C-alpha cells in the first residue's frame, strides 16, 4: 500500500476560474516544481503513473466543517488503498 501525504491549499481567486481548473493547475505546477527540486521522485512517478491523485476536494470557506473534509480524505484513502 502507498503512504499518503496530504496537501491543503487555501486560495482566493476570481470566479471566472472553475474549481476543477484551479485544482489541476495547482497539481500541474507543483508537480513540475517538485520534480525539478527532487529528481529522484521521477522513479515514483514512472512507477505509479502520476505524482498526485486524480481526486480533489473544493469547498468555500464557512460552508463546510473540518469533519466533512476529514471524512472526504479518509474515504479517498480507503478507495485508493493508501495507508497513513
Secondary structure as the mmCIF struct_conf table of DSSP 4:
data_model
#
loop_
_struct_conf.conf_type_id
_struct_conf.id
_struct_conf.beg_label_comp_id
_struct_conf.beg_label_asym_id
_struct_conf.beg_label_seq_id
_struct_conf.end_label_comp_id
_struct_conf.end_label_asym_id
_struct_conf.end_label_seq_id
STRN STRN1 UNK A 2 UNK A 3
HELX_LH_PP_P HELX_LH_PP_P1 UNK A 4 UNK A 4
TURN_TY1_P TURN_TY1_P1 UNK A 15 UNK A 16
BEND BEND1 UNK A 17 UNK A 17
HELX_RH_AL_P HELX_RH_AL_P1 UNK A 19 UNK A 37
HELX_RH_3T_P HELX_RH_3T_P1 UNK A 39 UNK A 41
HELX_RH_AL_P HELX_RH_AL_P2 UNK A 42 UNK A 48
BEND BEND2 UNK A 49 UNK A 49
BEND BEND3 UNK A 51 UNK A 52
BEND BEND4 UNK A 54 UNK A 54
TURN_TY1_P TURN_TY1_P2 UNK A 61 UNK A 63
BEND BEND5 UNK A 64 UNK A 64
HELX_RH_AL_P HELX_RH_AL_P3 UNK A 66 UNK A 80
TURN_TY1_P TURN_TY1_P3 UNK A 81 UNK A 81
STRN STRN2 UNK A 82 UNK A 83
#
